[in-house]
């Protein structure tokens, strides 16, 4: 008989069955609703979200789950938000599912070294080792998805007490390493969290400030790439006042993103990477 949710006891039973079936070493990190169960923040979940960093281990995990009666889900059986996450999805006869990510979650956000250092050794039996991601990192992973249930889990995590500085710093690190503006995705989810559950994250304003600054940098960089080199021409190109452009360019100079050519009047600005 198919069920809609599964408790801690069921999850441990599945891990035990998997540990017995697996013949080669598999290391995985739990990042989703299953983690909230083991943190005592919810009673049940419908799946386990895990990340692995080795394609061979993923193959071993998938094959072992198949041997235990799990079957891969077809695209038509997976909702749009899950399809966008680009994971391996397997389900058993009870309706319990594994969502397995290969190195990256949503094909973008990585399991960083800092995340691994914050994780907890959770389950170690035979060749199977499971690491439980920190609450802060689970919050961040859930903060980049479009699933409504993840927003509910973010509420539970926020109410349990979080080190918000860790979340903000990890988001920044991931943005730098991937070249993707993860502050945008996180900020939108923080707004959703406030609108739906009345929870205002302490980092919401600083994330917004960082996001606006990075968006300004992108706009100014594009203007300079298009041949606008002076404050006046850049101001005209982006349709912003010169005082705003001057202030923003100074910040980019201080960050080492651009440099000033003072041999001309008016001064000219260049991208360091293009010189």
TORDREN-143405 format. One record per residue: residue number from 1; x, y, z of N, C-alpha, C in turn. Coordinates in steps of 0.05 Angstrom, whole numbers, padded with zeros to 5 digits. Example, Ala and Ser with C-alpha at 12.3 -4.5 7.8 and 13.67 -1.06 7.14 Angstrom:
// residues 2
NODE pos    n_X    n_Y    n_Z   ca_X   ca_Y   ca_Z    c_X    c_Y    c_Z
NODE   1  00264 -00114  00156  00246 -00090  00156  00264 -00066  00156
NODE   2  00257 -00045  00142  00273 -00021  00143  00258  00001  00157
END
This chain:
// residues 275
NODE pos    n_X    n_Y    n_Z   ca_X   ca_Y   ca_Z    c_X    c_Y    c_Z
NODE   1  00017 -00024  00000  00000  00000  00000  00018  00025  00000
NODE   2  00012  00044 -00018  00028  00068 -00020  00021  00087  00002
NODE   3  00042  00100  00013  00040  00119  00034  00048  00147  00024
NODE   4  00040  00167  00038  00047  00195  00029  00070  00206  00045
NODE   5  00077  00194  00068  00099  00204  00084  00111  00181  00100
NODE   6  00136  00185  00109  00151  00164  00121  00167  00175  00145
NODE   7  00166  00160  00167  00178  00170  00192  00207  00162  00195
NODE   8  00219  00169  00218  00247  00163  00223  00253  00133  00223
NODE   9  00235  00118  00235  00239  00089  00235  00240  00078  00207
NODE  10  00223  00087  00189  00223  00077  00162  00249  00084  00148
NODE  11  00258  00108  00152  00283  00117  00139  00307  00100  00149
NODE  12  00308  00095  00175  00330  00078  00185  00328  00050  00173
NODE  13  00304  00039  00170  00301  00013  00159  00311  00012  00130
NODE  14  00306  00033  00115  00315  00035  00087  00345  00038  00086
NODE  15  00357  00053  00104  00386  00056  00105  00399  00029  00112
NODE  16  00387  00015  00131  00397 -00012  00138  00396 -00031  00115
NODE  17  00373 -00031  00101  00370 -00049  00077  00391 -00042  00056
NODE  18  00395 -00016  00052  00415 -00007  00032  00443 -00015  00040
NODE  19  00450 -00012  00066  00476 -00019  00075  00482 -00048  00071
NODE  20  00462 -00065  00074  00465 -00094  00070  00468 -00101  00041
NODE  21  00455 -00086  00023  00456 -00091 -00006  00481 -00081 -00019
NODE  22  00491 -00058 -00010  00514 -00046 -00023  00539 -00062 -00018
NODE  23  00555 -00066 -00040  00579 -00082 -00038  00604 -00065 -00039
NODE  24  00602 -00040 -00048  00624 -00022 -00050  00619  00004 -00034
NODE  25  00641  00017 -00027  00639  00041 -00010  00622  00063 -00024
NODE  26  00603  00074 -00009  00586  00096 -00018  00585  00117  00004
NODE  27  00592  00142 -00003  00591  00164  00016  00570  00184  00005
NODE  28  00550  00190  00021  00530  00209  00013  00524  00229  00035
NODE  29  00514  00252  00027  00506  00273  00045  00477  00279  00043
NODE  30  00463  00278  00066  00434  00282  00066  00429  00312  00069
NODE  31  00412  00323  00051  00409  00352  00051  00379  00361  00053
NODE  32  00360  00343  00052  00332  00351  00049  00315  00347  00074
NODE  33  00290  00340  00068  00270  00337  00090  00278  00314  00109
NODE  34  00292  00294  00099  00301  00273  00116  00319  00284  00138
NODE  35  00335  00304  00131  00352  00316  00151  00336  00330  00173
NODE  36  00313  00342  00166  00296  00355  00186  00285  00335  00206
NODE  37  00279  00310  00196  00269  00289  00213  00291  00283  00234
NODE  38  00315  00280  00226  00336  00272  00244  00346  00295  00262
NODE  39  00338  00319  00254  00343  00342  00272  00319  00346  00291
NODE  40  00298  00329  00288  00275  00330  00305  00256  00353  00299
NODE  41  00257  00363  00274  00241  00386  00266  00215  00378  00252
NODE  42  00213  00354  00243  00188  00344  00231  00186  00314  00236
NODE  43  00162  00304  00233  00158  00276  00239  00161  00257  00215
NODE  44  00157  00268  00191  00157  00250  00168  00165  00266  00143
NODE  45  00173  00251  00122  00180  00262  00096  00171  00243  00075
NODE  46  00171  00252  00050  00164  00234  00028  00188  00224  00013
NODE  47  00212  00235  00019  00236  00227  00003  00261  00234  00019
NODE  48  00283  00224  00008  00310  00231  00017  00325  00245 -00005
NODE  49  00335  00269  00001  00352  00284 -00018  00381  00280 -00009
NODE  50  00397  00269 -00028  00425  00264 -00021  00443  00273 -00043
NODE  51  00468  00281 -00036  00488  00289 -00055  00512  00270 -00053
NODE  52  00522  00262 -00076  00546  00246 -00078  00566  00261 -00096
NODE  53  00592  00256 -00092  00612  00270 -00107  00628  00251 -00126
NODE  54  00618  00228 -00130  00632  00208 -00146  00612  00194 -00164
NODE  55  00615  00195 -00190  00597  00182 -00209  00595  00152 -00205
NODE  56  00618  00140 -00198  00618  00111 -00194  00601  00104 -00170
NODE  57  00603  00120 -00149  00587  00114 -00125  00558  00118 -00130
NODE  58  00551  00137 -00147  00523  00141 -00155  00513  00116 -00169
NODE  59  00529  00106 -00187  00521  00081 -00202  00516  00058 -00182
NODE  60  00534  00055 -00163  00531  00034 -00143  00505  00039 -00127
NODE  61  00500  00064 -00119  00476  00070 -00103  00451  00064 -00119
NODE  62  00450  00074 -00144  00426  00070 -00161  00421  00040 -00166
NODE  63  00442  00025 -00172  00439 -00004 -00177  00430 -00018 -00152
NODE  64  00440 -00010 -00129  00432 -00023 -00104  00403 -00018 -00098
NODE  65  00394  00007 -00102  00366  00013 -00098  00348 -00002 -00117
NODE  66  00357 -00006 -00141  00341 -00021 -00160  00339 -00050 -00150
NODE  67  00361 -00061 -00140  00360 -00088 -00129  00341 -00091 -00105
NODE  68  00337 -00068 -00092  00318 -00068 -00069  00289 -00063 -00077
NODE  69  00285 -00061 -00103  00258 -00058 -00112  00250 -00029 -00120
NODE  70  00269 -00011 -00119  00264  00016 -00129  00265  00017 -00159
NODE  71  00249  00035 -00170  00249  00038 -00199  00253  00068 -00206
NODE  72  00268  00073 -00228  00272  00101 -00236  00245  00113 -00245
NODE  73  00240  00138 -00238  00216  00151 -00247  00220  00164 -00274
NODE  74  00199  00163 -00290  00200  00175 -00317  00195  00205 -00314
NODE  75  00201  00221 -00335  00197  00250 -00334  00168  00257 -00329
NODE  76  00149  00242 -00339  00121  00249 -00336  00112  00244 -00307
NODE  77  00127  00228 -00292  00120  00223 -00264  00133  00243 -00245
NODE  78  00149  00261 -00256  00164  00280 -00239  00153  00308 -00245
NODE  79  00146  00323 -00224  00135  00350 -00227  00157  00368 -00238
NODE  80  00148  00391 -00249  00167  00410 -00262  00189  00419 -00243
NODE  81  00183  00427 -00218  00205  00436 -00201  00226  00414 -00197
NODE  82  00218  00388 -00196  00237  00367 -00192  00253  00362 -00218
NODE  83  00240  00365 -00241  00254  00362 -00266  00277  00382 -00269
NODE  84  00271  00407 -00259  00291  00428 -00261  00315  00422 -00242
NODE  85  00311  00405 -00222  00332  00399 -00203  00353  00380 -00215
NODE  86  00346  00366 -00236  00364  00348 -00251  00377  00328 -00232
NODE  87  00361  00312 -00220  00370  00291 -00202  00362  00263 -00212
NODE  88  00374  00243 -00200  00365  00215 -00205  00342  00210 -00185
NODE  89  00319  00202 -00195  00295  00198 -00178  00286  00169 -00179
NODE  90  00287  00155 -00156  00278  00128 -00155  00257  00125 -00133
NODE  91  00238  00107 -00137  00216  00104 -00118  00210  00075 -00114
NODE  92  00202  00067 -00089  00195  00039 -00084  00165  00035 -00084
NODE  93  00156  00012 -00078  00127  00006 -00079  00111  00020 -00058
NODE  94  00124  00028 -00037  00110  00043 -00016  00105  00072 -00024
NODE  95  00120  00081 -00045  00118  00109 -00053  00140  00126 -00042
NODE  96  00160  00113 -00028  00183  00128 -00017  00203  00132 -00039
NODE  97  00215  00156 -00039  00233  00163 -00061  00260  00173 -00052
NODE  98  00280  00167 -00069  00306  00178 -00066  00311  00198 -00088
NODE  99  00320  00222 -00082  00328  00242 -00101  00358  00245 -00098
NODE 100  00373  00237 -00119  00402  00234 -00117  00415  00254 -00135
NODE 101  00432  00271 -00124  00446  00292 -00139  00475  00285 -00143
NODE 102  00484  00290 -00167  00512  00285 -00175  00529  00311 -00171
NODE 103  00542  00313 -00149  00560  00336 -00142  00546  00362 -00138
NODE 104  00527  00369 -00156  00513  00395 -00155  00483  00391 -00150
NODE 105  00472  00409 -00135  00443  00409 -00130  00431  00429 -00149
NODE 106  00409  00421 -00163  00397  00438 -00183  00417  00444 -00205
NODE 107  00436  00426 -00209  00457  00429 -00229  00474  00453 -00226
NODE 108  00474  00465 -00202  00490  00490 -00198  00503  00491 -00171
NODE 109  00488  00489 -00149  00498  00493 -00122  00514  00469 -00113
NODE 110  00539  00473 -00106  00557  00451 -00100  00558  00445 -00070
NODE 111  00566  00420 -00064  00572  00413 -00036  00600  00421 -00031
NODE 112  00604  00445 -00019  00630  00456 -00015  00645  00443  00008
NODE 113  00671  00449  00009  00688  00438  00031  00678  00449  00058
NODE 114  00669  00474  00058  00659  00486  00083  00633  00471  00091
NODE 115  00616  00464  00072  00592  00449  00079  00599  00422  00091
NODE 116  00619  00409  00079  00627  00383  00089  00639  00385  00117
NODE 117  00653  00406  00122  00665  00409  00149  00643  00414  00170
NODE 118  00621  00426  00162  00599  00431  00181  00581  00407  00185
NODE 119  00583  00388  00167  00565  00364  00168  00572  00347  00192
NODE 120  00553  00329  00198  00556  00310  00221  00556  00282  00211
NODE 121  00575  00266  00221  00575  00237  00215  00549  00225  00227
NODE 122  00532  00216  00210  00505  00208  00219  00501  00178  00219
NODE 123  00510  00164  00198  00504  00136  00195  00528  00123  00182
NODE 124  00538  00102  00194  00562  00088  00183  00559  00058  00189
NODE 125  00551  00044  00168  00547  00015  00171  00557  00002  00146
NODE 126  00576 -00016  00149  00588 -00030  00126  00600 -00010  00107
NODE 127  00593 -00013  00081  00604  00005  00061  00589  00031  00058
NODE 128  00568  00035  00073  00551  00059  00070  00557  00079  00092
NODE 129  00564  00103  00084  00569  00125  00102  00551  00149  00095
NODE 130  00536  00159  00115  00518  00181  00110  00526  00205  00127
NODE 131  00530  00227  00115  00535  00252  00129  00510  00269  00129
NODE 132  00503  00281  00152  00480  00298  00154  00489  00327  00152
NODE 133  00480  00341  00131  00487  00369  00128  00477  00386  00151
NODE 134  00491  00408  00156  00482  00426  00178  00455  00439  00171
NODE 135  00442  00448  00191  00416  00461  00187  00418  00485  00169
NODE 136  00440  00500  00172  00445  00524  00156  00447  00517  00126
NODE 137  00462  00495  00121  00466  00487  00093  00441  00475  00081
NODE 138  00425  00460  00097  00400  00450  00087  00381  00474  00080
NODE 139  00382  00495  00097  00366  00518  00092  00374  00531  00065
NODE 140  00400  00533  00060  00409  00545  00035  00401  00528  00011
NODE 141  00405  00502  00013  00397  00484 -00009  00367  00488 -00015
NODE 142  00351  00489  00006  00322  00492  00002  00315  00521 -00008
NODE 143  00333  00539 -00003  00329  00567 -00011  00333  00572 -00041
NODE 144  00342  00552 -00056  00346  00556 -00085  00326  00540 -00102
NODE 145  00307  00528 -00089  00287  00512 -00104  00261  00527 -00107
NODE 146  00243  00515 -00123  00217  00528 -00127  00195  00511 -00114
NODE 147  00202  00491 -00098  00182  00474 -00086  00169  00487 -00062
NODE 148  00142  00488 -00061  00128  00501 -00039  00134  00487 -00013
NODE 149  00137  00460 -00013  00142  00446  00011  00170  00454  00023
NODE 150  00188  00462  00006  00214  00470  00016  00212  00496  00032
NODE 151  00193  00513  00024  00189  00538  00039  00179  00532  00067
NODE 152  00162  00512  00069  00152  00503  00096  00175  00492  00113
NODE 153  00193  00478  00100  00217  00467  00114  00235  00490  00123
NODE 154  00238  00510  00106  00254  00533  00113  00243  00547  00138
NODE 155  00217  00548  00141  00204  00559  00165  00213  00543  00190
NODE 156  00211  00517  00188  00219  00500  00210  00248  00504  00218
NODE 157  00265  00506  00198  00293  00510  00204  00298  00537  00216
NODE 158  00285  00558  00206  00288  00585  00216  00279  00586  00245
NODE 159  00257  00574  00251  00246  00575  00278  00263  00559  00298
NODE 160  00279  00540  00288  00295  00524  00306  00320  00538  00315
NODE 161  00327  00560  00301  00351  00575  00308  00374  00569  00288
NODE 162  00383  00589  00274  00404  00585  00254  00426  00606  00257
NODE 163  00450  00598  00248  00472  00618  00246  00470  00631  00219
NODE 164  00457  00653  00218  00450  00666  00192  00475  00675  00177
NODE 165  00496  00682  00192  00521  00691  00179  00533  00668  00162
NODE 166  00530  00643  00171  00540  00621  00156  00525  00619  00129
NODE 167  00499  00622  00130  00482  00620  00106  00490  00642  00086
NODE 168  00493  00666  00096  00500  00689  00079  00528  00685  00067
NODE 169  00547  00676  00083  00575  00673  00073  00576  00650  00053
NODE 170  00562  00628  00058  00562  00605  00039  00549  00613  00013
NODE 171  00527  00629  00014  00514  00638 -00010  00534  00655 -00026
NODE 172  00548  00673 -00013  00568  00689 -00027  00590  00672 -00039
NODE 173  00601  00653 -00024  00622  00636 -00034  00613  00620 -00059
NODE 174  00588  00610 -00058  00577  00595 -00080  00574  00613 -00105
NODE 175  00566  00638 -00100  00563  00657 -00123  00590  00662 -00136
NODE 176  00610  00666 -00120  00637  00671 -00130  00648  00648 -00146
NODE 177  00645  00624 -00134  00656  00600 -00147  00641  00591 -00172
NODE 178  00615  00597 -00173  00599  00588 -00196  00595  00609 -00217
NODE 179  00598  00635 -00209  00592  00657 -00227  00562  00661 -00230
NODE 180  00546  00649 -00212  00517  00652 -00212  00509  00669 -00189
NODE 181  00490  00687 -00193  00481  00705 -00173  00461  00691 -00154
NODE 182  00472  00675 -00136  00455  00660 -00118  00441  00677 -00098
NODE 183  00451  00701 -00093  00437  00720 -00075  00409  00726 -00086
NODE 184  00406  00726 -00112  00380  00731 -00124  00359  00710 -00116
NODE 185  00367  00684 -00120  00349  00663 -00113  00342  00662 -00083
NODE 186  00363  00666 -00067  00359  00665 -00038  00342  00688 -00029
NODE 187  00347  00712 -00040  00331  00735 -00031  00302  00732 -00038
NODE 188  00295  00721 -00061  00267  00717 -00068  00254  00697 -00049
NODE 189  00269  00676 -00041  00257  00657 -00023  00254  00669  00006
NODE 190  00272  00687  00013  00269  00700  00039  00245  00718  00040
NODE 191  00239  00730  00017  00215  00746  00015  00190  00728  00017
NODE 192  00191  00705  00003  00169  00686  00005  00165  00677  00034
NODE 193  00188  00672  00048  00186  00663  00075  00173  00684  00093
NODE 194  00179  00709  00088  00167  00730  00104  00138  00733  00097
NODE 195  00131  00732  00072  00103  00736  00063  00085  00714  00072
NODE 196  00095  00689  00070  00078  00666  00077  00078  00659  00106
NODE 197  00100  00662  00120  00102  00652  00147  00108  00675  00168
NODE 198  00112  00699  00158  00117  00721  00176  00144  00721  00189
NODE 199  00163  00707  00176  00190  00705  00187  00209  00722  00170
NODE 200  00220  00743  00183  00239  00760  00169  00268  00752  00177
NODE 201  00282  00741  00158  00309  00731  00164  00327  00755  00170
NODE 202  00345  00753  00190  00363  00776  00196  00381  00784  00173
NODE 203  00385  00766  00154  00403  00772  00132  00388  00782  00107
NODE 204  00362  00785  00109  00347  00793  00085  00357  00820  00074
NODE 205  00360  00840  00091  00368  00866  00082  00397  00866  00071
NODE 206  00415  00852  00084  00443  00851  00074  00445  00836  00048
NODE 207  00428  00815  00045  00428  00800  00020  00418  00818 -00002
NODE 208  00397  00834  00004  00387  00852 -00016  00408  00873 -00024
NODE 209  00422  00883 -00005  00443  00903 -00010  00465  00891 -00028
NODE 210  00473  00867 -00021  00494  00853 -00037  00483  00848 -00065
NODE 211  00458  00839 -00067  00446  00834 -00093  00445  00859 -00110
NODE 212  00436  00881 -00099  00435  00906 -00114  00462  00915 -00123
NODE 213  00482  00912 -00106  00509  00919 -00113  00520  00902 -00136
NODE 214  00515  00876 -00135  00524  00859 -00156  00510  00864 -00183
NODE 215  00484  00870 -00181  00469  00876 -00205  00480  00902 -00218
NODE 216  00487  00922 -00201  00499  00946 -00211  00525  00941 -00224
NODE 217  00541  00923 -00213  00567  00916 -00224  00564  00903 -00252
NODE 218  00543  00886 -00254  00538  00873 -00280  00530  00894 -00301
NODE 219  00513  00913 -00293  00504  00934 -00311  00527  00951 -00320
NODE 220  00544  00960 -00301  00566  00977 -00307  00587  00962 -00324
NODE 221  00592  00937 -00317  00611  00921 -00333  00601  00919 -00362
NODE 222  00576  00914 -00366  00565  00912 -00394  00569  00939 -00408
NODE 223  00564  00961 -00394  00567  00987 -00407  00595  00992 -00415
NODE 224  00614  00985 -00398  00643  00989 -00405  00651  00971 -00428
NODE 225  00641  00946 -00428  00646  00928 -00450  00637  00939 -00477
NODE 226  00615  00954 -00476  00604  00966 -00500  00618  00991 -00509
NODE 227  00640  00998 -00495  00657  01020 -00504  00652  01046 -00489
NODE 228  00635  01046 -00469  00631  01070 -00453  00652  01071 -00431
NODE 229  00670  01091 -00432  00693  01091 -00414  00692  01113 -00393
NODE 230  00677  01134 -00397  00676  01157 -00378  00651  01156 -00362
NODE 231  00651  01171 -00340  00628  01172 -00323  00604  01182 -00338
NODE 232  00608  01203 -00355  00586  01214 -00370  00574  01194 -00390
NODE 233  00591  01181 -00405  00580  01162 -00425  00568  01138 -00412
NODE 234  00579  01129 -00390  00567  01106 -00376  00540  01114 -00365
NODE 235  00539  01138 -00353  00514  01148 -00342  00492  01150 -00364
NODE 236  00500  01159 -00387  00480  01160 -00409  00472  01132 -00418
NODE 237  00491  01114 -00419  00485  01087 -00428  00466  01072 -00410
NODE 238  00469  01075 -00384  00452  01060 -00365  00429  01076 -00354
NODE 239  00428  01102 -00362  00407  01120 -00355  00405  01123 -00324
NODE 240  00428  01127 -00312  00429  01133 -00283  00445  01158 -00279
NODE 241  00440  01173 -00258  00455  01198 -00253  00485  01194 -00249
NODE 242  00500  01215 -00255  00529  01212 -00254  00539  01207 -00226
NODE 243  00526  01218 -00206  00535  01213 -00178  00533  01184 -00171
NODE 244  00512  01171 -00181  00508  01143 -00176  00529  01126 -00190
NODE 245  00535  01133 -00215  00556  01119 -00230  00583  01123 -00217
NODE 246  00589  01147 -00209  00615  01153 -00197  00619  01137 -00171
NODE 247  00599  01136 -00155  00600  01121 -00130  00603  01091 -00135
NODE 248  00588  01080 -00154  00589  01052 -00160  00616  01044 -00173
NODE 249  00626  01061 -00190  00652  01055 -00202  00674  01055 -00182
NODE 250  00673  01073 -00162  00693  01073 -00141  00694  01047 -00126
NODE 251  00670  01036 -00120  00668  01010 -00106  00681  00988 -00123
NODE 252  00677  00989 -00149  00688  00968 -00166  00718  00971 -00168
NODE 253  00728  00996 -00168  00757  01000 -00168  00769  00989 -00142
NODE 254  00756  00994 -00119  00766  00985 -00093  00766  00954 -00092
NODE 255  00747  00941 -00107  00746  00912 -00107  00766  00900 -00127
NODE 256  00778  00917 -00144  00797  00907 -00164  00783  00897 -00189
NODE 257  00758  00905 -00193  00744  00895 -00217  00750  00912 -00241
NODE 258  00755  00938 -00237  00762  00956 -00259  00785  00974 -00250
NODE 259  00797  00988 -00269  00818  01007 -00262  00814  01033 -00277
NODE 260  00827  01054 -00266  00823  01081 -00277  00848  01088 -00294
NODE 261  00843  01098 -00318  00865  01110 -00334  00864  01140 -00330
NODE 262  00883  01150 -00314  00884  01178 -00307  00900  01194 -00326
NODE 263  00910  01182 -00348  00926  01197 -00368  00908  01213 -00386
NODE 264  00882  01210 -00384  00863  01225 -00401  00844  01241 -00383
NODE 265  00833  01262 -00393  00812  01277 -00380  00788  01279 -00399
NODE 266  00765  01271 -00391  00759  01259 -00365  00772  01231 -00362
NODE 267  00774  01222 -00337  00785  01195 -00332  00769  01174 -00347
NODE 268  00784  01153 -00354  00771  01130 -00368  00773  01105 -00351
NODE 269  00753  01089 -00353  00751  01064 -00337  00754  01040 -00355
NODE 270  00769  01020 -00346  00773  00995 -00362  00769  00971 -00344
NODE 271  00759  00950 -00356  00758  00924 -00342  00786  00913 -00340
NODE 272  00794  00905 -00317  00821  00894 -00313  00826  00869 -00330
NODE 273  00805  00853 -00333  00809  00828 -00348  00812  00833 -00378
NODE 274  00806  00857 -00388  00808  00862 -00417  00833  00877 -00424
NODE 275  00849  00884 -00404  00873  00899 -00410  00896  00881 -00418
END
